[in-house]
Amino acid sequence: MEKIKVYVDVAVHFDRDGSMMPVSITWEDGRKYSVDQVTDIRPAAAMRAGGQGDRYTVRVSGRESYLFFERNASLTGNNIGRWFMERKQLKN
């Protein structure tokens, strides 16, 4: 089954050293999920849905998922990027 990108709202905590850690994710239907743990951060491609950025391996409600931060190419302004996850394509 094909996967697609779903852009999501993410609440983020910034440490004084500049580290960016997701705290919660709001899914496309409005449901909000707390991020229990971030287990890995690395540059990676979203192989199934396309796109590239920083891949955060997160644990939400005991399940491991990937959360991607897609950086904005512009070096100015307050839009530094967007968060997305992958989900299965819904059948029509």
SULRA-V179706 format. One record per pair of residues at least 24 apart in sequence whose ideal C-beta (glycine too) atoms are under 10 Angstrom apart, sorted by the first residue. I is the first residue (numbers start at 1). GAP is how many residues later the second one is. Records with the same first field share a line. If there is no record, write none. Layout:
I: GAP / GAP
//
This chain:
1: 47 / 86 / 87 / 88 / 89 / 90
2: 46 / 47 / 86 / 87
3: 43 / 44 / 45 / 46 / 47 / 82 / 83 / 84 / 85 / 86
4: 42 / 44 / 45 / 46 / 80 / 81 / 82 / 83 / 84 / 85 / 86
5: 41 / 43 / 44 / 45 / 46 / 63 / 65 / 77 / 79 / 80 / 81 / 82
6: 43 / 77 / 78 / 79 / 80 / 81
7: 61 / 63 / 75 / 76 / 77 / 78
8: 25 / 59 / 60 / 74 / 75 / 76 / 77 / 79
9: 73 / 74
10: 25 / 46 / 48 / 57 / 59 / 72 / 73 / 74 / 75
11: 24
12: 57 / 71
20: 34 / 36 / 49 / 60 / 61
21: 35 / 37
22: 34 / 36 / 38 / 45 / 47 / 61
24: 36
25: 33 / 35 / 40 / 42 / 58 / 60
26: 57
27: 58 / 60
28: 57 / 59
33: 25 / 27 / 28 / 30 / 32
34: 26 / 27
35: 24 / 25 / 26 / 30 / 32
36: 24 / 25 / 26 / 27
37: 25 / 27
38: 29
39: 25
40: 24 / 26
41: 26 / 28
43: 28
44: 24
46: 24 / 38 / 39 / 40
47: 39
48: 38 / 39 / 40
49: 35 / 36 / 37 / 38 / 40
50: 36
51: 31 / 33 / 35
53: 28 / 29 / 30 / 31
54: 27 / 29
56: 27 / 29
58: 27
//
